[in-house]
Every structure is written in structure tokens, then in C-alpha cells.
Amino acid sequence: MDYSFTLLIVLLPLAGFVLLGLFHDRLKPMVAGTLGTLNLLVITLFSYYTAFHYFTQGNSESGYTAIKAFNLLWLSFTESLQIQLGILLDPLSVMMLVVITTVSLMVHIYSLGYMKGEKGFQRYYAFLSLFTFSMLGLVVATNIFQMYIFWELVGVSSYLLIGFYYERPSAVAASKKAFIVTRFADLGFLLGILLLSFYTNTFDFTTLTSMDGVAISSPPAALFLGMSVTTWAMLLIFMGGAGKSAMFPLHIWLPDAMEGPTPVSALIHAATMVVAGVYLVARLFPVYALSSPDSLEVIAYVGSFTSLFAAIIACTQLDIKRVLAFSTLSQIGYMMVALGVSGYGGEEGLGYMAALFHLFTHAFFKALLFLGAGSVIHAVHSNLMTDMGGLRKFMPITHITFLIACLTIAGIPPLSGFFSKDEILVAAYEHNKIIFVVQWLVAGITAFYMFRLYFNIFWNRTPHFHHTPHESPALMTFPLIFLAIASVLAGFVPFHALVTSDGKAFHTELHWMIAIPSVLIAVVGIGVAAWFYLKQNILPEKVTHGVKGMYTLVYHKFYIDELYLFLTHKVIFNFISRPVAWFDRHIVDGTMNLIGDTTVYGSNLIKKMQSGHMQWYIWFFTSGVLLLAFLLLYLN
Amino acid sequence: MNLQAEIPLHYMIVLSTLLFFIGLVGVLIRRNLITMLMGIELMLNAVNINFVAFNHYLYPHRFEGHFFALIVMAIAAAEAAIAIALIINIYRKFSTVNVDDVDELKY
């Protein structure tokens, strides 16, 4: 089958961005929004069609094969080292197409209601199109360089959308922070790309990950600081992924990114962009697993630590979007863990499959959580859970869908989160018991903080509202219902037959030995949350008072931001930037000024020769001629 | 009368040299622009004498020197026309033809 129409999946959002961006004020807000949404609807249908055909017809004896639907040579350095722009279709990218377009479409529809009447509505839709374009381009990239280009584009659109309310200083600061932190991580990514392509002489994913490619069959053995060059390259590439996926210690931008409009948080900072790091590792997974298992270990530990760390912080935050942001960190940590503990091929690749499975289900339930939170914020006009409570009576649809999402993330069967989390825990159990225990605990903490959020919003005491909250309009509740259904059903997608590390299906089943304890701890978490927060009581205050020091530490996110500020302002600014600035101002500028001043001084000395007295000129001229004549005649 | 027999070449050269340096000194020491122009004309004519003399004494059957002298005269006429026009304009602007007073074009 000819897949060249998939080019439209990437180009239509770009066309939408150009159109909405150029005409933005000349279009009526609702016209712009409808255009953007319809455009995305077409793209979504295209990608469903692609997915349907690929998964039903792409299967062969040796599993799913990668298809290059489109390829354009852009830069050619050598015969093999070429940068191409193309579309790669394999189970991974096709699955991502479905996730991105679905969530993006839901966010487009939801924003029609949520952003109604906002200043810059058209601009908002233009940016959403730009983001969708970059994200789709990223997942279909055929080579690592094309991915890098779209990677940066994704960063830019994230920056633009976080700073959407640019009149608010906090939004501006947050967008700058997000951009600088991810940019810093991308520096590592770029170095990794250069290192890897220098040794393997290719950018192409298919060549990089093929079994007889240089990267896997004969990975460069050169050592640098006691680690092989491959490990360095893969770790540097992971640094880029960790920046985008907000892994510790590059996580500091994500909570602040909640300054953007809530649907944007749902789309970019929960469902799609932040999983780009997971996608990156999955894309290069054969290289990680077969040439550099050490870096996979690092990924597993980073992921595990981040998921625990973020889950603990999430228990103390009061801003509901921040709770969700830390929960996102924690869940991405899960995915990283799953990749980190995975092997390559067949059942060994369980972790790989689990990571992408969790990515898939997480996209739906986390988008749902954010959109539900947006609906609540829309009704209450506040982000703080202290201003909420008892909302179940006012917002039934939001309440039910939010509850479904909370149950899903807590891992209650038969909702999708249960299945994907179970696979991850099994993979972790088989590989590393310590990580398994940590992830199991995190599952409990997750259930606790999600239900703390849920009870605080929808139960507990009913505060005095300035005006009675009401259910959101249908444009906002439809995406909630759709995503709730998706969250329920996504767990039944037979992922082990579709998206696996080597493209071949393998057999897997529920492991009751793992599933029962993980459901138990989730129920305990929910129970504790209910005990604390279902009815208004003084228990939470008593507990926080009991561990006051700890609580303050966690509430301030372990003072990581303050540490970064100290490092940058006090250490880097004073001990690196200032000397460099001094050197620039005095040594570099000084040299240039010296040359300039010498010229000025010299010309001042000799300018008197231009006296304007013509006869003097004739004198000089004649004397010169005579002198030359003399020299030529007598000294020759 | 045989000119070559009675007046040798170096007479001519001495004459033209004298004439040239008279002209040069005139250009260098006189302050009046008109007089300086006359000095230049003297120098050109000294060159003309050289052309004609060398042509006559060394290559009697050829005419390049004669023609060159004619060209120099024509150019001298053109140059005089331009120079006098310049001098008139200088006089109109500065009310003087003294070269020392015309030193606007300096650093």
C-alpha cells in the first residue's frame, strides 16, 4: 500500500499554522478556532487510517517492518552521512501519530470552550497548529538529525504556549525557564548526535538500529574517562531526552510550565511533548539495549528516582495543576524505568512494550486529568484546592470523568492504567528488585495524592463561592467524555502484539502475583486519602504539624529550584561569567581598541602633510622624481 | 645650410633643459596662478624641442617626433583652456589668484 499521503499528516498542521498565523486578526476568533479544529480533525482521520492499515496489513513473517513513506535528501556530507527529511512508519511512530492527533484534537475542541473570549484566541490556535506540526514531524523523523530539528521546534512552540499570557511576569519567567533548561539539555543531545554519527557514520534510524549496523554489530570501543564512546553518546542523547521529559535533575521547568493555559498543559506538558524523551530512548532502543546496557541502567535509576521524588512532592502541593505536573513527572519516571529494565527482543522486551503501553494510556488519562482540572478552574477561577470542595454537586460530568481518570492513574482494574502499570512492575520485578519495590511504593503514593486531589476538589467542605460554579459547556465536556472512554478502553489494546522492541508479537498475560499487591497498595493509598480528605477534619494538619520540617522541605520541592538559583546566580555568575565578561571587556576589546587608537594617533601625526598648499605638493613630487631618476641612473 | 653640421644635438638638449627648469622654477616659486600656468607651458615646449630635435638628428626619415610635438601642442591648448577656466572660477570664489590663499582642500 502506498503511504505517501502521510505527508499530509505533517503538512496540514503547518498549513494551518501559516494560515492562522498570517491572518490571525482578520479572522473572527471562532472562525479561526473552527478552522484549526477541522484541520486537525482531518489530520486525525488520516492518522487513524494510517494506523488501521499499518497494523492490519504491515505485519509479515518477521513482524512489523518499517516503511519510509517519503524521503527527501536535504544535505549530503558523504555517501553514508546524509541528512534526509522523510516519514518513517513503524509501530512506534504510528502509535505516536494516533496518540498525538487524538489528544491534540480533544484539546482543540476543548479550547473552543475554555479559551472563549481570551485575547489572542487566533494566536493560540496558530501556536497549537505549530506544536502539532512539530510533534508529528518529530515522531515520523527518519533520522536523528531531522528529529533534532523538530525537537527544537517543539521546544519553541512549548515556549510560545507557556508564555501565552505574556502580560503576566510569572508566565514570561516560566517560559524562559522552560526554554533555557530544555535548551541546556539539548546541548547534550546535539553532542550525543555528533558523537554517535561520527563513529557510526550515519544519522539514519533504520541503519542505526539494524542488527548489522555499525552501532550494534561493532560499537566503537574507544574509551573516554573509563566509559566507551557509545555509552557517552547514548548518555548524552538521553540527557536531551531527560530535559524534554523533565527527569531529575532537569525537571525544574515542568511545574512552572503550568503557567500556560490549561489545555496546553494537557497537550504539551502531559500527553505529548514530555514523553518525547521516552520516545527518543525507544527509538534508539536497540542501540541502548545491545551496545550500551550501562546507559540503560542509568536511565532506569534516573526514572525510578524521579518517579519517587515527584510523587512525594505531589502529596504536598496545593495548586491542582502543579499536583498534576508532578504526577506527570512521576509517570514519565515509570516509563523510563520500564525502558531501563528492558532487554531487546521477544519477551525480554517486555519493559519496552510496557513503557510505550504506559505512554499510550498515560496520554489519555493525563490529558483527561488536565482537562478536568481546567474545567474545574474554569468554574472556580482559582488554581488552589483550598478554594475548592464539594464540586460534585455542581459539575457532575467533570466529577465522573475526573474520578475515572483518578482510578485509572491509581491502577484500579480493569481501567487502562492498571494494565500498563502491571506490565512495568513485572518488567521491573524481573530485572531489579530494588527498583520494583520503589515503583510499587510509588504506585501507592500515586493513588494517595490523586485521591487527595480528587477529594479536595469534589468532596470535603464546600467553601463560599463568589458565584455558584456550573458545569462547563458541551465543547468542554465532550473531550472529557471521549478521553474517559479512551482511558477505560485503552488497556485492552493488545500492545504486545503491536508495539514491541523487535516488531514481533510475543505472549504476555496478567501476573497476579504482581497485580494483586499493586492493586492493594493503590487501594490503601485511596483509603488513606479518603480518611484524610473525604470529610473536612483536622487530621491532615495534625500530620503535617507532626513532621513539620519534612513537610516544609517537600513543600518547597526539596529546594531544588533554590539550589539552581544559588548555583547560577552565586556560583556561575560570580566565578565564571564575571571573569569571562572581564576578559571580554578588557582583553578582547582592549586589543581591538589598542589597534584603533594606534591608527588614530599615527594619522594625527602625519595629517599635517596634507597642507592644501599646492606648491608644496609640487615640490615633493619633483623631488621624488629627481630622487628616483638619480637612483635609477647612478645606482643601477 | 646643413643644420646638423653647424649646430650639434647637445645644444638643443641644453636649450630644452634650461627652458624646462625655467618653467619648473616658475611653477614652484611664483604665487600667481597665471604665471604658474605659463611655467607649465614653458615645460611643455621644452619637451617639444626635445621631440623635434631627437627626431631630426637621430631619425631624419621618420616623423613620429614631429607628430608628437603637434599632439603636445594640441593638448597644451586644451589644458590652457581648462586651467584658465579653473583660474577664473577660483578668482570668482576667492577674489584672488594667489595660490597660497587657495588651501581649502586640506586635512
Boltz contact constraints between the chains, C-beta under 6 A:
constraints:
  - contact:
      token1: [A, 607]
      token2: [B, 107]
      max_distance: 6.0
  - contact:
      token1: [A, 610]
      token2: [B, 106]
      max_distance: 6.0
  - contact:
      token1: [A, 610]
      token2: [B, 107]
      max_distance: 6.0
  - contact:
      token1: [A, 611]
      token2: [B, 106]
      max_distance: 6.0
  - contact:
      token1: [A, 612]
      token2: [B, 103]
      max_distance: 6.0
  - contact:
      token1: [A, 612]
      token2: [B, 105]
      max_distance: 6.0
  - contact:
      token1: [A, 612]
      token2: [B, 106]
      max_distance: 6.0
  - contact:
      token1: [A, 613]
      token2: [B, 103]
      max_distance: 6.0
  - contact:
      token1: [A, 614]
      token2: [B, 99]
      max_distance: 6.0
  - contact:
      token1: [A, 615]
      token2: [B, 28]
      max_distance: 6.0
